[in-house]
C-alpha cells in the first residue's frame, strides 16, 4: 500500500493492475491477497473489497461486491459532502 501511496495511478504490475474501463476498478496485488479499489475525484483511493485470491482470474462475485460498493460510494458522495483530509489514513 505504501507503493500505491507513493506512486498513485502510475503503480503498475506486478504491484497493481487496472481491471478495465468496464469496471473502473484497480487491484492491489500482494500475494496471495487482492484489494480492489478505485480513484475518487482522481486523487483519492477508495478500497472497496479485499479477498484471498486462489484462482487465475478474479472471481466474478468479488468484482460484483466491489462494483456494488463503488456505486454506493459514488451515490453517497453525491448526496453528502464526502471529504478526506491529508493524514486521515490511520495505520492502526
Secondary structure, 3 states (H helix, E strand, C coil): CHHHHHHHHHCCCCCEEECCCCCCCEEECCCCEEEEEEEECCCEEEEEEEEECCCCCCCHHHHHHHHHHHHHHHHHHHHCCCCCCCCCCCCC
